[in-house]
Amino acid sequence: MLKEQKNNISKDPNKIHPIGSFREIDQVYEPDFGKIDEDFVQKIWNTQRFINAELLSIDGKEIRVLKPGVWNREEGPDFMHAEIELNGKLLVGDVEIHVKASEWYTHKHHLNSRYNRVVLHTVFYNDDFNLRTRLQNGKRISTLELLKWIDAPIGDLYDETHQEELQAEDYCRVTGQRLDLEKLKHVFESLGTERFLEKADAIRLLRTRLDFEQILYEGIMEALGYTQNSKPLRELSQRVPFADFDHKSVEEIQAILFGVAGLLPSQTEKPLSAIEKEDPFVVTLEKIWQTSKRTVKAKGMDATQWHFGRIRPYNYPTRRIAAMSQLIHKSSGSLMMYFLPTCEKAAMSDTDTFLRNIRKELLNLLILEPEGYWETHANFGKGGTRKVKLIGDKRALDIMVNKILPVAYVWAVESESKKLQEAILNIYSSSTKLQENRIFSQVESQIFSEAQPMHLIKPTAQIQQGTMRLYKNFCADQLCDLCPILDNNAILLHKDSD
């Protein structure tokens, strides 16, 4: 009887069927792409809102999601360190999310080596004819279409994810409350110290395989890249160890770094004009690179790994590499001995004036004026920098707080110098706040009000780092019951605030 009913429905072309009834077998269904965006699909993957049993990729392979991975909000694949079982074989790597399968090629991921760790391409809707997705290294990976496996109507999922987003943004027990500013300041300072010591612990782990010079070199390179180029700059520092620069001129350092990065004019697709090619500086770098032993070694980086779009010219990765080259040359073979003596001075006194002078000295070691070619160029053949500093005041402060001081602190720990440890923490706690970011602004708007604005607690770099720790360790996971602000009674009760 049921079969007969189904046949009757499908053969009546004039009948309008309700949502959820049968449709013609050749009818093509497409979601409402006006509402469904990549963030929505990422949330479905993150919360695993699909039937994780008998999943099949579009090329017919059985899939089990063991771990969806860590949601990556920065450049690169959307989920890192995922664990996927494909036809019974465990794959550990990254997952890239798209609304449509064709977006892998639209976004040129097949030309970008940073996506070579992707083990599963997950899409909401398969609009592509490729059964397997191609990586930059030539390998092929499977694609999973979520539309076939979601565990609730699309409209319900859409409403749920957006409601959760609103609740996460709007709901906070601290919002709108009267604050005990002294206690709140203490909470943020404590969290800021915890964040600093956490970074120091990470460096101590690195010390099991790297020396201080390499750790500092990699850290500074990463910090110079901002969000867009931090990963490729760190990779470059790992491909060319700091020890390789011993007794080299600044031109030799630049030639090696640009050559391994794949950014020399001879390595890029867009050729320079005849005049630019003949520039003495460009000719010198190309000659050094061609005679370098590294040209016959393993393949370097690909130009597609670097980001130039939507970046101010004076922040181009080429200028950042030039900055690092200049800093390496100025350090005369030791970045640690370039910065450490200034840090050690802080152990002599802890007065505000003395610490302010120490911070100023450290920043002056980092702030770099452009020299030669980079006074007027943002990239090879491209001008437009107006002699802007290679490393400016704000970037120097960020490097000092997040890279130099934690490394110097670990040095002090290994040297068993309690006095130097305390001195470095004093430099850190008295440093002015860094550039504002999205998390800092969100915590500020969430906790403070017009009646009690944040500037009343005089935010420092330490307090700013404390807001970062609060958000990442508590707010992001909605661990409100463990909130340090509540736990330390930094909210005034109504009866005390009348």
C-alpha positions, 0 to 999 in steps of 0.5 A: 500500500505504501509503495502504491501511495508513493507512486501516486504522489510522484506521478501527479505533476500538478499536486503541490506536496508539503515540505518533507514529502517525496520529490521527483528523482531528477529534481535538484535540491540546493540549500538557501545559500543566502543564509548558509555561510561557512561559519554556520557549517563550521558550527555544525562540524564543531558540535557534530550535528550530524549522524556520525554512523555509516558516514560515506564520503562522496567517493564512497569511503566509510568515515568515522569522526573520532575528534573534530579537531581544534577550531582555528580562527586564524589563517589556515585550515579551519580545524587542526589536529582532527582524528578521522577514521577512513575505511578503518585507517586512522588519519590525524591532521586538519579539516577544511570546511566550505559551504560548497565543494568547489570553493576549495579550488575557488580559494586556491587551496590546491596551490597552497602548501599550508593545506597539505595536512588536511585529511578531510574536506568537509562541505555542506553541499557538493556542487563539484564533479571531483570525487576527491580533492587535490592538495598542493603536493599532488595527493588526493583526499576525500570529501564529506557532504554534510547535507546528507547526514545532518541530524535536524532540519536545516532551519532548526540548526540555523536557529539553534546556532544563531541563538547559541551565538547570541547567548554566548555574546550577551549572557555574562553574570558580570555584565551590568554589575557594580564592580570592586575595581581594586579586586578586579584589577588584582584578578586581571593582574593575577591572570596576566602573570599566569599567562606570562608563566604559561608562555615561559613553561612553553619555552621550557619545553622547547628548550629540550630540543632548541637553544635560546638563540633559535627560540628567540629567533623563531619567536620574533619572526612569528611576532613580525608576521601579525596574523596573516604571515606569522606561520610562514615566517616561523616556518622560514626561521625553522628552515634557516636556523639562526646558526646559519647566519654566523659571520654573514653580512646583512645582504647575505642574510637577506639573500638566504632568507628571501631565497628560501622564502621563494620571494626573490624577483627571479622566483616570483611569477610577475617579473620586474621591469628592466630598470628594477632588475638592474638595481644594484641591490637586487643584482647583489641578492640574486648573485649571492643566492645563485652562488649559495649552497642552499640553492642545491639543497631541499626545495624552499617555500612557495610564494603562495604561502605569503600574504600581501593582500589587504595588508599595508605595504609597510607590513609586507612580509618582504619588509618583515624579512628585511627587518629580521635580517637587519636585527640578526646582523646588529646582534653580532651572532647572539640575539640573547646577548643583544637583549639579555644585558639590558634585562639584567640591569633591571635586577639592580633596581625596581623603582618606576623610573629605573624600570621605565628606562629599562623598557625604553632601552629594550624597545630601542634595541628592537625599533629599526629604521629602514636602510638602503633599498627598504627605505623606499620599497615595500616589496621588490619593485614596489615603493610606497613606504615613505621611510616607515620604520621596519619595526615600529614602536607598537610592534616592538612593544609586542615583541618585548612583552610576548617574546623577549621577556618570557625567554629571558625569564626562562634564562633566569630560571635556568641560571637559578637567579631569583632576583632576575626572575623578579626583575623581569616580572617587574618589567612585564607588570609595568609595561604599557598595554599593547595594541587593542585586539578583538578579545580585549575589546570584547572583554572590555565591553562585556565587563565594564560600563560607562559608569565604570570604564576600563581606564579606571584600572589603568590597564597595562600589558599585564592586565591586557594579557589577563583579559586574554586569559580570562576569555580563552580559559573561561568565557570562550567555553562558558565556564561561568561557575569558575569565573575568577571575577566571581570567585574573587568577589570582585562584584559589589553586592547591591546592599553594599553599593547603595 
